[in-house]
């Protein structure tokens, strides 16, 4: 599903990632850990084809970074759900409309949108909030909307970049459970976080980024 072969990336001639080799299978739950600024977000951006390697290959669902054409990238991104610490909700649309927006852009029919949005909201426990505006929601509820917005596309890959940064411990536990449920459906989940306590709860494989290098660790 996701493969990095000897991938290196630099920004302004400063090495960020060096000779990264990584393989993530369909349905795997991977936690990428490391301090702020070590390259965790860059790893996710490589998966999303938002950044391209200076050296090596990134392969996503049989499309690799050296061969993919610009016009093919949106098609790949349709298979990837993304959640950031910054919720990026549309303030002038209610919860239902926020979740439906990406499907509308893709031209999905109204009846299908309704079915998929209601299912996604049920999955994150927000069916009763579907008509609420974002400013009426708690931080945890807003984050749940971003999860619904990401899973409504039935993605093959789910990327979560510091999704619990502004949440309390109860909300953190809810996020972990949602990520585990998404993985159980066969979606590859990649969580990037500097929160080591959070990672201990996930039960998945743990990848550490340090000094530009990536390695698998068993204990944190």
LUMVEX-600571 format. One record per residue: residue number from 1; x, y, z of N, C-alpha, C in turn; residue in three letters. Coordinates in steps of 0.02 Angstrom, whole numbers. Example, Ala and Ser with C-alpha at 12.3 -4.5 7.8 and 13.67 -1.06 7.14 Angstrom:
[1,[660,-284,390],[615,-225,390],[660,-165,390],ALA];
[2,[642,-112,354],[684,-53,357],[645,2,394],SER];
//
This chain:
[1,[41,-61,0],[0,0,0],[43,63,0],UNK];
[2,[92,66,46],[138,123,50],[209,96,55],UNK];
[3,[253,122,12],[322,98,14],[370,156,2],UNK];
[4,[419,163,47],[474,210,39],[537,171,25],UNK];
[5,[572,188,-29],[635,155,-46],[691,207,-49],UNK];
[6,[734,207,2],[793,251,5],[775,324,-9],UNK];
[7,[724,348,27],[697,415,16],[735,467,58],UNK];
[8,[758,519,24],[789,576,58],[756,640,36],UNK];
[9,[747,686,84],[715,751,71],[754,805,108],UNK];
[10,[767,861,73],[798,919,105],[756,981,89],UNK];
[11,[756,1028,135],[725,1093,124],[779,1146,134],UNK];
[12,[788,1189,84],[840,1241,87],[908,1211,104],UNK];
[13,[922,1153,73],[986,1119,80],[997,1089,150],UNK];
[14,[944,1088,190],[948,1057,257],[915,988,253],UNK];
[15,[952,934,266],[922,867,263],[867,859,316],UNK];
[16,[809,835,294],[753,821,340],[745,746,350],UNK];
[17,[745,709,295],[741,636,298],[798,607,256],UNK];
[18,[829,554,282],[889,527,250],[882,451,240],UNK];
[19,[881,430,177],[879,359,159],[826,320,198],UNK];
[20,[765,344,193],[709,312,229],[683,252,190],UNK];
[21,[678,195,225],[647,135,197],[590,115,243],UNK];
[22,[530,109,214],[470,97,254],[418,63,211],UNK];
[23,[385,12,240],[332,-23,204],[271,-29,250],UNK];
[24,[214,-4,227],[152,-6,266],[100,-44,226],UNK];
[25,[72,-95,256],[23,-138,222],[-48,-111,230],UNK];
[26,[-92,-135,188],[-163,-117,194],[-189,-137,263],UNK];
[27,[-225,-92,296],[-254,-107,361],[-207,-101,420],UNK];
[28,[-143,-86,408],[-96,-77,464],[-108,-11,500],UNK];
[29,[-94,-12,565],[-96,49,606],[-24,65,625],UNK];
[30,[1,120,598],[70,141,610],[71,207,647],UNK];
[31,[110,210,700],[121,273,735],[191,298,719],UNK];
[32,[196,360,695],[261,391,682],[274,440,739],UNK];
[33,[327,428,777],[341,469,836],[407,506,827],UNK];
[34,[414,560,865],[474,600,864],[458,670,887],UNK];
[35,[510,707,904],[500,775,928],[476,820,871],UNK];
[36,[450,878,888],[427,926,838],[484,946,791],UNK];
[37,[469,948,727],[518,971,678],[566,919,652],UNK];
[38,[556,854,669],[603,803,647],[586,774,578],UNK];
[39,[527,789,552],[509,763,485],[447,719,483],UNK];
[40,[410,715,537],[349,673,538],[298,698,486],UNK];
[41,[286,763,486],[238,791,439],[263,783,367],UNK];
[42,[328,789,357],[356,779,290],[342,709,265],UNK];
[43,[347,659,310],[331,590,291],[259,586,265],UNK];
[44,[213,618,301],[143,616,280],[134,652,213],UNK];
[45,[168,708,204],[161,746,142],[189,707,83],UNK];
[46,[239,666,95],[265,622,42],[212,570,21],UNK];
[47,[176,544,70],[122,495,55],[66,528,15],UNK];
[48,[54,591,29],[0,629,-3],[23,658,-70],UNK];
[49,[85,647,-89],[115,677,-149],[110,753,-148],UNK];
[50,[119,781,-88],[123,853,-80],[196,875,-79],UNK];
[51,[239,828,-63],[312,837,-66],[340,777,-104],UNK];
[52,[393,790,-143],[425,736,-181],[497,728,-157],UNK];
[53,[522,666,-157],[590,655,-131],[644,683,-177],UNK];
[54,[699,704,-147],[758,723,-186],[792,660,-214],UNK];
[55,[786,607,-176],[816,543,-195],[771,487,-172],UNK];
[56,[769,432,-209],[729,374,-190],[658,377,-218],UNK];
[57,[618,328,-198],[550,320,-225],[499,314,-169],UNK];
[58,[442,348,-178],[383,337,-137],[330,306,-181],UNK];
[59,[304,248,-161],[253,213,-200],[189,209,-159],UNK];
[60,[134,235,-187],[69,233,-155],[20,198,-201],UNK];
[61,[-6,141,-179],[-55,104,-219],[-31,95,-291],UNK];
[62,[31,72,-298],[62,56,-362],[80,117,-405],UNK];
[63,[73,177,-379],[96,237,-414],[157,264,-378],UNK];
[64,[212,276,-414],[272,299,-380],[289,372,-398],UNK];
[65,[328,402,-354],[341,474,-357],[380,496,-418],UNK];
[66,[417,450,-450],[457,470,-508],[417,467,-573],UNK];
[67,[363,428,-573],[325,418,-635],[256,452,-635],UNK];
[68,[229,466,-576],[161,493,-574],[157,560,-609],UNK];
[69,[105,569,-648],[94,632,-683],[52,678,-639],UNK];
[70,[60,743,-648],[25,792,-607],[-50,781,-608],UNK];
[71,[-77,764,-666],[-149,755,-673],[-174,693,-636],UNK];
[72,[-128,647,-618],[-148,586,-584],[-151,594,-508],UNK];
[73,[-119,647,-482],[-115,656,-410],[-184,664,-377],UNK];
[74,[-230,704,-405],[-297,709,-373],[-332,641,-367],UNK];
[75,[-322,597,-415],[-353,531,-412],[-326,490,-354],UNK];
[76,[-260,495,-343],[-229,460,-286],[-254,490,-220],UNK];
[77,[-259,556,-217],[-280,590,-156],[-352,573,-137],UNK];
[78,[-393,554,-185],[-462,534,-169],[-462,471,-126],UNK];
[79,[-408,433,-128],[-403,371,-90],[-372,382,-21],UNK];
[80,[-356,446,-5],[-321,462,57],[-362,511,99],UNK];
[81,[-378,491,160],[-411,537,207],[-358,570,250],UNK];
[82,[-365,635,263],[-314,672,300],[-346,712,357],UNK];
[83,[-317,708,416],[-339,747,474],[-279,784,503],UNK];
[84,[-286,849,513],[-233,890,542],[-254,916,611],UNK];
[85,[-205,941,648],[-220,972,713],[-264,1033,703],UNK];
[86,[-251,1071,649],[-294,1127,631],[-354,1099,594],UNK];
[87,[-413,1106,624],[-472,1070,600],[-493,1092,529],UNK];
[88,[-482,1155,510],[-498,1180,444],[-571,1168,424],UNK];
[89,[-616,1178,472],[-687,1171,456],[-712,1234,422],UNK];
[90,[-762,1227,380],[-794,1284,347],[-844,1314,395],UNK];
[91,[-830,1374,419],[-870,1405,472],[-941,1424,450],UNK];
[92,[-951,1431,384],[-1017,1451,360],[-1060,1391,340],UNK];
[93,[-1037,1330,355],[-1075,1269,340],[-1084,1228,404],UNK];
[94,[-1141,1195,409],[-1153,1153,468],[-1113,1088,463],UNK];
[95,[-1120,1046,514],[-1081,985,518],[-1094,941,456],UNK];
[96,[-1156,929,440],[-1173,888,382],[-1141,916,319],UNK];
[97,[-1146,981,309],[-1120,1012,248],[-1044,1010,245],UNK];
[98,[-1011,1015,303],[-938,1009,305],[-916,940,282],UNK];
[99,[-950,889,307],[-931,820,289],[-948,806,216],UNK];
[100,[-1002,835,192],[-1025,822,123],[-983,857,70],UNK];
[101,[-946,909,90],[-915,954,42],[-870,919,-9],UNK];
[102,[-826,874,15],[-779,841,-31],[-815,797,-81],UNK];
[103,[-870,766,-59],[-908,724,-105],[-943,766,-157],UNK];
[104,[-967,825,-137],[-999,870,-185],[-949,892,-239],UNK];
[105,[-888,907,-217],[-836,928,-264],[-821,872,-315],UNK];
[106,[-825,810,-292],[-812,753,-336],[-871,735,-380],UNK];
[107,[-928,769,-369],[-986,757,-411],[-1028,697,-392],UNK];
[108,[-1022,674,-330],[-1063,618,-306],[-1136,640,-302],UNK];
[109,[-1181,595,-318],[-1252,610,-318],[-1279,627,-249],UNK];
[110,[-1331,667,-246],[-1359,691,-183],[-1380,635,-137],UNK];
[111,[-1415,585,-163],[-1438,530,-122],[-1380,491,-91],UNK];
[112,[-1328,479,-133],[-1269,443,-109],[-1232,484,-57],UNK];
[113,[-1228,550,-67],[-1196,594,-18],[-1231,589,49],UNK];
[114,[-1298,593,48],[-1336,590,110],[-1323,525,148],UNK];
[115,[-1322,470,112],[-1311,404,144],[-1241,400,174],UNK];
[116,[-1191,422,136],[-1122,415,159],[-1106,464,216],UNK];
[117,[-1134,524,213],[-1121,573,266],[-1153,550,331],UNK];
[118,[-1214,526,329],[-1248,503,390],[-1211,443,420],UNK];
[119,[-1185,400,377],[-1148,342,402],[-1083,365,436],UNK];
[120,[-1048,413,405],[-985,438,434],[-998,473,500],UNK];
[121,[-1052,512,504],[-1067,547,567],[-1086,497,621],UNK];
[122,[-1120,444,603],[-1137,392,652],[-1074,358,677],UNK];
[123,[-1026,347,632],[-963,314,651],[-924,354,702],UNK];
[124,[-930,421,700],[-892,463,748],[-937,489,804],UNK];
[125,[-999,464,808],[-1044,482,863],[-1071,553,860],UNK];
[126,[-1081,579,799],[-1105,648,793],[-1169,656,752],UNK];
[127,[-1207,602,747],[-1270,606,709],[-1315,661,736],UNK];
[128,[-1316,669,801],[-1361,717,833],[-1337,789,825],UNK];
[129,[-1277,798,799],[-1249,865,790],[-1247,887,717],UNK];
[130,[-1279,849,673],[-1270,860,601],[-1293,930,578],UNK];
[131,[-1339,961,614],[-1363,1027,593],[-1328,1085,630],UNK];
[132,[-1282,1068,675],[-1247,1120,714],[-1192,1153,673],UNK];
[133,[-1179,1216,687],[-1124,1252,657],[-1059,1238,696],UNK];
[134,[-1002,1242,662],[-938,1225,696],[-926,1263,761],UNK];
[135,[-945,1327,765],[-929,1366,825],[-968,1343,886],UNK];
[136,[-1019,1301,876],[-1057,1275,932],[-1028,1210,959],UNK];
[137,[-978,1184,928],[-949,1120,947],[-888,1129,993],UNK];
[138,[-877,1080,1036],[-816,1078,1076],[-757,1060,1031],UNK];
[139,[-696,1067,1057],[-637,1049,1018],[-638,976,997],UNK];
[140,[-658,933,1043],[-661,862,1027],[-713,847,974],UNK];
[141,[-769,881,977],[-822,871,926],[-800,897,858],UNK];
[142,[-764,954,858],[-739,980,794],[-689,930,763],UNK];
[143,[-648,900,805],[-601,851,779],[-638,790,751],UNK];
[144,[-692,770,784],[-732,714,758],[-761,730,689],UNK];
[145,[-780,793,678],[-805,813,612],[-751,803,559],UNK];
[146,[-689,821,577],[-634,812,528],[-623,738,513],UNK];
[147,[-633,695,564],[-628,623,552],[-684,599,505],UNK];
[148,[-744,623,518],[-800,604,474],[-788,627,403],UNK];
[149,[-762,688,396],[-747,716,330],[-695,674,294],UNK];
[150,[-648,646,331],[-595,605,300],[-619,535,283],UNK];
[151,[-661,505,325],[-681,436,312],[-741,430,265],UNK];
[152,[-775,487,252],[-834,484,209],[-815,462,138],UNK];
[153,[-752,469,121],[-728,449,54],[-710,375,51],UNK];
[154,[-717,338,108],[-696,268,111],[-624,261,88],UNK];
[155,[-577,295,121],[-508,297,96],[-470,231,107],UNK];
[156,[-421,220,64],[-375,163,74],[-322,179,126],UNK];
[157,[-308,244,133],[-256,268,178],[-284,326,219],UNK];
[158,[-269,327,284],[-292,380,328],[-232,409,364],UNK];
[159,[-220,474,353],[-163,508,383],[-187,555,438],UNK];
[160,[-158,550,497],[-178,593,554],[-115,627,581],UNK];
[161,[-112,693,574],[-53,731,595],[-68,769,660],UNK];
[162,[-40,744,715],[-52,774,781],[-126,787,794],UNK];
[163,[-169,736,787],[-241,748,791],[-267,763,861],UNK];
[164,[-226,752,912],[-250,762,981],[-215,820,1016],UNK];
[165,[-181,862,978],[-138,914,1007],[-173,961,1055],UNK];
[166,[-237,977,1042],[-273,1026,1084],[-328,994,1126],UNK];
[167,[-326,928,1134],[-381,893,1166],[-362,866,1235],UNK];
[168,[-414,855,1277],[-402,826,1343],[-394,751,1337],UNK];
[169,[-380,718,1393],[-365,646,1392],[-425,604,1371],UNK];
[170,[-485,625,1390],[-545,588,1371],[-554,590,1295],UNK];
[171,[-546,650,1267],[-552,658,1195],[-497,620,1159],UNK];
[172,[-437,618,1187],[-382,580,1158],[-400,506,1152],UNK];
[173,[-429,479,1205],[-448,408,1205],[-500,394,1151],UNK];
[174,[-546,441,1141],[-597,434,1089],[-565,433,1019],UNK];
[175,[-515,477,1010],[-480,480,945],[-444,415,931],UNK];
[176,[-410,387,981],[-374,324,972],[-423,269,952],UNK];
[177,[-480,267,985],[-530,215,969],[-555,223,897],UNK];
[178,[-567,285,875],[-589,296,807],[-536,274,757],UNK];
[179,[-473,289,772],[-419,268,727],[-414,192,723],UNK];
[180,[-422,159,780],[-421,86,780],[-479,56,740],UNK];
[181,[-537,87,745],[-595,64,707],[-585,73,632],UNK];
[182,[-554,129,613],[-540,142,543],[-491,89,516],UNK];
[183,[-440,74,555],[-391,23,535],[-423,-45,528],UNK];
[184,[-470,-61,573],[-503,-126,572],[-543,-138,509],UNK];
[185,[-561,-85,475],[-598,-91,412],[-554,-108,352],UNK];
[186,[-488,-107,363],[-442,-121,308],[-407,-60,282],UNK];
[187,[-417,-3,315],[-383,59,295],[-316,63,330],UNK];
[188,[-264,81,293],[-198,92,323],[-199,159,360],UNK];
[189,[-186,158,425],[-187,218,466],[-115,238,484],UNK];
[190,[-98,301,471],[-32,326,489],[-42,386,534],UNK];
[191,[-24,378,597],[-31,430,648],[38,461,662],UNK];
[192,[44,526,654],[106,561,670],[95,602,733],UNK];
[193,[137,591,784],[127,626,847],[192,629,887],UNK];
[194,[198,680,929],[254,681,977],[230,658,1046],UNK];
[195,[166,637,1050],[136,615,1113],[148,540,1124],UNK];
[196,[201,524,1160],[219,454,1170],[168,417,1212],UNK];
[197,[135,451,1259],[83,418,1299],[25,396,1255],UNK];
[198,[9,437,1205],[-45,419,1158],[-27,357,1118],UNK];
[199,[34,353,1096],[56,297,1054],[51,231,1092],UNK];
[200,[64,233,1157],[60,172,1197],[-10,140,1196],UNK];
[201,[-61,181,1181],[-130,157,1181],[-151,128,1113],UNK];
[202,[-112,139,1061],[-135,121,994],[-129,47,978],UNK];
[203,[-75,16,1003],[-66,-55,990],[-37,-72,922],UNK];
[204,[-20,-22,883],[8,-34,816],[83,-32,815],UNK];
[205,[111,-37,754],[183,-33,745],[206,39,756],UNK];
[206,[265,48,785],[290,115,803],[354,129,763],UNK];
[207,[353,185,728],[410,208,688],[436,272,718],UNK];
[208,[501,275,733],[530,335,762],[571,373,710],UNK];
[209,[562,440,709],[602,483,666],[650,522,711],UNK];
[210,[714,514,697],[764,549,737],[826,562,695],UNK];
[211,[848,625,695],[907,645,656],[902,625,583],UNK];
[212,[841,631,556],[830,616,486],[821,543,469],UNK];
[213,[834,500,517],[829,428,507],[763,400,534],UNK];
[214,[740,347,503],[678,314,524],[694,243,546],UNK];
[215,[669,224,604],[680,156,629],[619,131,667],UNK];
[216,[609,67,666],[554,37,703],[576,23,775],UNK];
[217,[533,40,823],[550,28,893],[494,-12,926],UNK];
[218,[512,-48,978],[464,-91,1013],[440,-59,1077],UNK];
[219,[485,-24,1111],[468,5,1176],[481,80,1176],UNK];
[220,[434,118,1206],[444,191,1211],[432,212,1283],UNK];
//
